[in-house]
Amino acid sequence: MSRCCVITGKKALRGNLVSHANNKTNHFFLPNARKIRLKSKILGKTVMFMVSARGLRTLDKYGGLDAYLQKKTRRRLHEELHPLKRALMKKLKVSSDL
């Protein structure tokens, strides 16, 4: 699994480290992504994803994983989140029909 944030889409960047003598060395700049367990209150289960520190702040801003999935369109979500959003919307539709 590559180090890619499923919330923000941040990936590794390639560039150069440049010394004072202007020597250039190849370098990969990795995002601060970690495997994080996220709890979905509506679905009642825990899922594990690679999320960066910025992604966690984004989830806090939206009010959690469930609110984030509800507000974002499927097109704007990472493909790993599509099944989770589908299950969430199905659960909300069933509960609203009752």
Secondary structure, 3 states (H helix, E strand, C coil): CCCCCCCCCCCCEEEEEECCCCCEEEEEECCCEEEEEEEECCCCEEEEEEEEHHHHHHHHHHCCHHHHHHHCCHHHCCHHHHHHHHHHHHHHHHHHHC
